Amino acid sequence: MPQPKLSESVKPDTVTGVLPSQALTQLICRGEIKAREPIGDDQIQPASLDLRLGSRAYRVRASFLPGKHATVTQRLHSLAMHEIDITHGAVLEKGCVYIVPLMESLNLSNDLSAAGNPKSSTGRLDVFTRLITDYGNEFDHVRPGYWGTLYAEIAPRTFSVLVRKGSRLGQLRVRRGEAPKPDDVLRRLQQEHRWVDDSLDEHDIKRGVPVRVDVHGDPETGLIGYRANSHAGLIDIDKMHHYAIEEFWEPVYRRNGAGLILDPGEFYILASKDPVRVPAGYAAEMLAYDTLVGEFRVHYAGFFDPGFGDPDAGGQGARAVLEVRSFEVPFVIEHGQIVGRLIYEPLTEIPERIYGEELNSHYQRQGLQLSKHFKD
């Protein structure tokens, strides 16, 4: 497959970083990434691998981490309430917590670690999902050299969802070496490429590149986002462009140039004020929760593939969609307010496939956009 066109200035120059699509394929061939059933080519994304649910789910009393002395299965003996066969489909109820062994497992070499994140469509449905490993002390983190099963913790927050064996709610990224997060590198890259906001200066970049929210919305309609209906119906996680928006979402409009008041516990879909660009030599992750900018969470999926928003991949003007939930107290966000920060990390090499038109990537060139489960 031909390499994407990129200037030399945005190519990674390190042997550490996130592994691209062709390196993931090599790990599959070597057996470092394994599965109970063959891994499909369409599971391999530019810098991540889609993970599939297995055939059994366990309703548990509470979220948990197994800790360094136990496997997930051992903890399930005391925490599981009942077992569900999801082979042909089963409902995961909102407000409940489930553990599902995944079809994929790992046998990593000692120089490789991994991280999990929800797929974009999963986060936009307010389905909270995290990766767990045996003997793990952290969610979404796979320690170097891990050998064993992968599990998904799934907690639907707003909508109950129908899932089945093979449904894809999360992704896996594999990293060689430590994740670098120096702000001086981000400042240089922002200065050279203006990846997020042309008006940013170097002093705005601390703990990542800031992302600002749009609460002015569409100039003609005034639409700035959507608020989820708490008592809506069931969503089949595998049905695309199927559901009517108005049955699940209430539109939110700007109010005389004022900001938006976030009601505690409510779930909103908003958009960033400025376009976001992730060149093919890099991946980006949004910090989901930063108490220094407010008591709210702004992103559940949090991962941007190489090529997102990049003009070379047909993504000119793509904005970040923000999955927002306020905690504890009502909170006012104003237009242009910083609500999150992006951390850019180099890939070990340019991926053979990048996010964009050639992969028929659903959210390329997006503005304010709900998940692909809803009709356009």
N, C-alpha and C positions, 0 to 999 in steps of 0.2 A: 504494500500500500504506500503511495507517495507521502512523503513528509509534508506537513503543513508549512506554508510560507511564513517565515518569521524573521525579523531582524535579529542580528547577532546580539543586540543589547538586551533582549528579553529571553535568551536561551539560558537555561540553568548551567552553572559552572561548578557543580559539586557532585560528589559521589554519594552524599547523604541526601535524604529527602524522601518524598512520597514516590512509590513505584508507579510507572505508567502502564497503560493497557498491555503492551507487549511483554513487559516483565511479569505481569500477573498471569499471562498465558503460560510463560515459562514455569512459574511456580506450580500451576495446575499440572503441567506435563511432568514435573519432577515429583509430584505428590506432596508438596508442601501445603497446597490447598487441595482438599479432597471433598468428595460428596457421595452420598448414598446412591444418587442417580447422576448421570453425566451432566456436567456443567455446560449450559448453553452459551453459544457465542454472544447472544444478546444480553447475557448477564454481565459481560465485561464492558465497563464504562471507561472513559478516558483515564481516570485515576482511581477507580473503585470497582468493587464487585458486588452486584446485587445478591442478597442472601435470601434463601427460600425457607418458608416454614415447613417443618416436618409434619407428621400425621397426628401428633398428640399435643394437647395443651393441658396445662394444670392451673386450675383456679387456686390462688393462694390467699392466705389471710392478709398478707402485707408484703410490700417490697422488701428485698433483702439482698445482701452480698454474702457469699459463702464464707469469705475469710480464708486465710492462708492454710487452714487445717482441715478444710472440708470441700467436697464436691457439691455441685448444684443438686445432684440427685440425693445426696445425703441430707441436705437441708429440706428438700421437698418431702421427705418422710415425716417431718414434724409440721411443715407449714402448708402442705397441699390440702385443699378441702375436697376436691374431686377431680377426676381425669376426664377429658373430653376428646372424643375421636373427631378430628376436623378433616379427615381425608376427603370427604365430599362436601364439606362446608359446615360451619357452625358459627353461632353468634357469640361475639365477645361483647359483654354488656358494659356500657359506660359506668364509671365509678368502681369498676372491679380491676383486679390485677391478675395477670396470667403469665405463666412461664411456658415457653414453647422451645423444645430442642430444635435446632436448625438442621437442614440437610447438609450444610457445609461444615467441615471440621478442618483443623490446622495441624501441621507438623513442621513448625517454622525452625529455620536455622537460628543460631544465637545472635546473629547480627540484625535480625528482622523482628520488628514488633508490629502491632496493628491497632487500629482504632475503628470504632463503629459510629454510625450516625443514621438517623431515620432518612428515608428517601423524601424528596421534596413534597410529593403528594401526601405522604403519611403525616408530615408535620402540619400541612395545611388543613388536614381533617381533625387536628387537635388530638391525634392518637400518639400518646407519649410512649415511645419505645426506646429501650436501651439494650446494649449488648452485655452479656455476662459470661464469664469463664469459670471453670473449676479453679478453686483456690484463689479466687480473685478478690482484691481489696478495693477495686475501683470499677465503676460502670464505664462502659465504652472504651476500656483500655485492655489490650491484650499484651501481656508482658513478652519481652524478647525470648525466643526459643520455645514458645508455648506449643504444647502437644495435647490435643484433646478436642472435646465437643464445644460448640458454640451454642449459646442460648439467647433467646430474645425475651426480655420483660416487656409486656404490652399492657398499657393502661389507657383505654379510650376515655377521654375527658368530657367530650361534648356529645358525640354521636356514637351509638352502638354500631359495630361493624361486623360484616359477614366475611370470614376468611376461610381458607381451605389449604390443604397441602399444596405447596408450591407458590403460595402468595408471597409477594415481595414487599416487605415493609421497611427493611433496613439495608444498609450497605457496609462494606468493609474496605478500609484503606490500609495498605501495608507500607511501612516506613523502614528505611535503612538508616541506622544511626539515630541520634537525638534530633528532636524538632527544634530548629533555630527560630528564635523570636526576637532578634535584636531590632530595636526601633530605628537605628541608624540605617540599616538596610532598607526598611520600609520607607524611610524619608527619601533615600536616594531614588528608589523605584518610583515613588509618587512624583518626585520632582521631574524625573525623566519622561514618565509615561502618563501622568495624570489619570490614574486608574479609577479613582472614585469621584473627585470633585476638583474642578479646575481652580477654585478659589482657596483651597487648603494651603496653608503654609506649613513649614516643617515643625512648628511648635504645636500644631494640632495633633500630631502623631505621637501618641503615647499609649503603650499597651495595644497597639494596632492602629489601623487607618479608620477614622471615625466615619460612621454612616448616619445621615440625617434623614428625618422623616418628612413625608409630604402630607400636610393636612390642608392644602389649598385644593388639591384634586383636579378633576377635569374642568377646564375653563368654561365649558358650555353647560354641563350638567351639575357640577359641584360635587360629584361623587368622589369621596376620599377613601372609602373602604367598605368592609362588610363586618357585621357583628353576627355571630352564630346564634341560631335559635336553639335554646336549650332542650326543647321538647320535640325535636324533629324526628323523622323516621330513621329507618335502618339504611346503612350504606354498604353495598357490596364492594369490597376493596378492589375487585378485579373488573368492575364495569366502568368503562371509559365513556365520557361525554353522554352520560345516561340520565342524570338527575337534573330537575329544574331548580335553578338557583333560589327562587323565591320560597321554595318549600323548606330550605335549610338556612337561609341567610337573610338578614335585614340590611339593606343598604344604609350607609352612613354618609351624610352630606356635610359640607362645610357650613359654618354658621357665622355669617357676617365677618369673615376674616379672623374669627377667634380660633383658639386651639380646640383640641378634642379632649373631653374628660373621659378617662378610662374608668369604667365601673369595676370594682374589685370582683375577681372571679369570672368576668366575662371574657370571651375570646374574640379577637379582632384580626382581620386581615387588612394590612395597610401596605404601603409601598415606600421605598426610599425616594428622597427628593432628587437625587442625582443618579445618573447611570453608574453601573459597576462593570469593570472590565477585568477579566482574568486571562492574561495571555497564556498560550499553550505550554509554556515552560514552567507554569506555576499552578498551584491550587490555593484556594482560600477557604478560611473557616471563620464564621462569625461567632464571637463570644455571645452566648445566649443570655447571660444574666450578669449585669454590672451594677452593683448597688451605688456606685459613684455617680451614675446618671439617673437613677430612679429605681423604685421598688417594683420593677416589672421585668418580664421576660420578653425578648423580641424575636427569638428564632429557635425553632425546635429542630429543624433539619441541619442548618448551620454549615453545610459544605457546598462549595462552588467548584465545579469541575473545570479543568483547563479548557479554555475557549469560551467560557460563559461571557457574554457581552462583548466579545472581541470582534471588531469589524472584519478581520480575516476569516472568521467563522460565521459571518452573517448575523452578528449579534449587536450591531450598532444601536446604542441607546437603551440596552436592557437594564432594568432596575431590579434591585433586590426586593422580594416580597417579604414582609415582616409579619410573623405570627406572634401576636402580642397578647399578653395576659398580665394584668396588674394584680399586685398582691397587697393585702392588708387594708389599704386606704385608697379612695379615689385619687387619681393623678392626672394632671393636665399636661398634655404635650403640645408644644407650639410648632408651627411650621419651621422647618430647618433645624429643629432641636436634635442634638446627638442622642441616638437611642441604642447604638451598638458599635462594635469595632471589628474590623476585618484583619485577620492575621494571614499574611501571604507566606507560603512555603514553597521552595523550589522542588521540582521533580528531579529524579536522578537523570532523566533524559526526556527529550521531546516525545510525547505519546504519538503512536501511529494513528490513533483516532482521537479527535477532539470534539468537544461539545459543540453542536451546531447543526447546520442544515444537512450535512452528509449522514449524520446519525439520526436525523428526524427528531432532534431533541425538542421536547414539548415546550420548554419555557425559554427558549432562545428568543431574544427581542421582546421579552415580556415587559409589560407595565404592571398595573394593578391586576392581578390574576388569581382566581381560585384554582383549586386542584383540578386535574384533568378528568375527575369523575363527573364534573358538571357540564351541562350543555353550554356552548359558547354563547 
